[in-house]
Amino acid sequence: MLLVLLMALQGCYLPERFKADLTLARNGDYHFTYKGQLRHATLAKDLLDGNVTPADEKQRAAKILNDLERDPAFGPSTYAGRGVFNVSYDRKGNILAEKTFNFVRRNSRILQMMYHRDSRTVEIRGGSVPEQYLDTLQAMGYVPDGTITVKTTVHVRRENAASRNTVDDETTLNWTISKLGEPALILILG
């Protein structure tokens, strides 16, 4: 079971103490920002188990920072300890041209946006943690604690936001993530 957990969490980034904002226009232009922390699950688990020396921790943290900064949308990031990294992310693009956008990575999705050409819809989904990993993540001291805000002028077809407000032509949706096991964000626009 531990091997399965480690394989599932390998390279996995988890959001922590964060604020994420996404703006999406009818023409497909988007602007996504994330300010807060990301926890590298494998490093945090190895630290919890006592499998990392201080020198190894420093070396692994440097590699993880290099991995994050391969994406030019990441601003300067720092290692805070315990497998946690302070980060800022700022990206603009057009989902109609790109077809998909994943934050942080395709294999470690905190937020995914996809354009479905056939239905002419944009689907936005948040990542979720499988139930079998919740106890381990709690033992690591992981608490998501953040907010996601989406502002859009595109028609909302389906959503599970905690709050929704429409003024004139713009809809603002908010999700508050404060504990493990909450339903993942879902938003269908089009």
N, C-alpha and C positions, 0 to 999 in steps of 0.2 A: 504493500500500500504506500509506504514512504517513497519508493522508487517511482510509482505512478504519480504521486503528488509532485515530486521534484521534476519529473518530465513535463507535467502539465504547467508548472510554474516557471520552467526554464525560460529565461529571457523575458519574463512577464513583468510589465510595469503596472502598478496599481496607483490610482489617483488618491491623494491624501491632502487635506487642508487646501482646497483649491476653489478657484472661481473660473468657470469656462463660459465664454460668450460666443455665439454664432449668429451672424446676420446673413440672411439669404434673400436675394432679390429675384424678381420674376425672370430676369434674363439669365439666371444661373450664377451670377456673381456672388461669392461668399467671402466672409472675413471671419476667421476663427482665432480666438485667443484663449490661452490657458495660463494662469498664474497660480503657482502653488508648489506642491510637492509631488514627486513620483517615488514610489517605493519599488525597488528591484526585489521581487519576491525571492529569487534564488539566493541572493546575497543576504537578505534579511533572515531567511531560514537557516543558512549556514552559520550566521552569527549567533542565532538563538541556540543552535545545537553545539556551539563552541568549536566549530570546525575551521575557523579562520583566525590566523594570527594577525596582529596589528599590521605587519608589513604586507601580508596577503590582502587584507582589507583595503589598504591604501592602493595597492596595485590594481585590484579588481575595480575599485571605485573609479580610478583613472580610465580604465578600459570602458566602463559603462558611460562615463562622461563623453569619451570620444565617440562611442556609438550614438549617443543622443545628438551630439553636435554634427554628425554627418548630414542631418537634416538642417538646412540653412534657416528654417523657420524658428529653430531653437535659439534663444538669446543666451547670454552667458549663464551657465549653470554651475552649481556648487554642490559638494557632498556635505551633508549635514550629520552623517553617522547613522548607525543602525540600518543601513541599506536604503536610506532616504536621501533624495536629491531635491534641492531647491531649483525650480525651473521656471522659465517663461517661454511662451511659444506664440508666434504671431504669423498667420498665413492667410494669404488672399489667393483666390483662384476662381475658376468657373466650373461648376459641377457638370454642366451640359457638355463641356469639352473634355473634362478629365474623366468622367463617368463614375469614378470612386475616389473617396478621400478617407484615409484612416489615420486616426491619432491614437496612439503613438506609432505603431507599426501594424502591418497586416497580421503578424503573428501575435500581437499584443494590443488588441483594440480596446480603447477606452470609449472612443466615439467613432462611428462609421457612417459615412454619407454615400448613398448610391443613387445614380440616375437610371431609371428604367425607361428606356426609349419607347418600348411598345405601349406602356400605359401612360407615358408622359408624366411620371411621378418622381418625386425625390423622397427617398426613404432614409431616415436618420435613426440610428439605433445606438444605444449605450451598451457597453460591455457588462457582463454579469459574471459572478463567481459561482461555480458549481457548489451545490450544498455540501458535498463531502469535504470541501476544503475550508469551510467556515471556521471550524474549531482551530485548525492550524494557524489560520490568519489571525484569529483572536489571540492565540498564544504569542504570536509575533508582535502583538500590540497594534495591529492594523485597524484603523478606523477611517472610512472614506471621507466624511465631513467636508462636503462641498456643495456648490450650486452650479447648475447649468441653466443658462438663459439663451433662448432662441428668439430672435426678432425676424419676422418675415412679412413680405407682402404677397406671398403665395398662399392660395387657398389651403386651409388645413382640413384634411380628410379624416385623419385619425390621430389621436394623441393620448398620452397618459400622464400629462403634466400635473403638478400639484396646484398650479394656478395658470389661468389664461385670461388675457385682457386684449381686446381689440379696440383701437382708437383710429378712426378714419380708415385707412387702408392697411395699417400695420398691426399684426398680432404679435404679442409678447407672451411666451410660454416659459414657465420656471419649473425646474425640478430641484428639490433639495435632497441630497444624498447624505444621510447621517448615520446609517448603520448597515452592516452586512446583511445580505439576504433580501433587500428591497427589490421590487420589480425593476427591470432594466428600462431605460428610456426608450420610447418608441414614438416616432412622429412620421406621418405620411403626408406629403404635400403634393398638390397638383390640381 
